[in-house]
Amino acid sequence: MGGAPRPAHPRTPIEFDRSIVARLRTVIGAMITTALAASIAGGPAEPATDTIELASRERVHDRRSEPFAITVKGRPMKHLYPGITRELQLTLRNPYDFALSVKSLRAEVVSSSKRGCKPVPANLVAQSYTGKLPLLIPPRSRTDAKTIPLAMPPGAAQACSGATFTIQLRGTATKAHR
């Protein structure tokens, strides 16, 4: 009962699928499905005074359906407007007594808070993870990962002004070998 479950085999991939939703001054925790929001500010003149740290635990499974939890922390971004790319900073936490090797990280824009602002590449693009993979997360520690750039094309819909986007994060990891 105590401690985190272990994978059935060291090379069994762990797949995780996570979305993190956040609003300024709100911390979200212990959710099965969560989302990271990119709030679109009116322009570069708006001050960046709000910082938020998100934490959520996601259940992931190996081939035997044993549950695992990975924690992802990030900060919502401000000053995202047409023609600008902002970096979504990622921090991964490993709660287990063994190291994890993250093999892939990817993001997809899945929804928007505004009816006229569709979650399509014409309005917001989640680009490729900028860091080197595999990414090692030591036992019972956290690793500041690189970023996933989010780009708003110059021709993004006017309806996207002030929208909050839901970004779905996905990846795979295995138990790391010493």
PyMOL commands that set and color helices and strands:
alter all, ss='L'
color gray80, all
select helices_A, chain A and resi 158-160
alter helices_A, ss='H'
color red, helices_A
select strands_A, chain A and resi 14-19+36-39+56-61+67-73+84-94+100-112+125-126+135-137+141-152+164-175
alter strands_A, ss='S'
color yellow, strands_A
deselect
rebuild
show_as cartoon
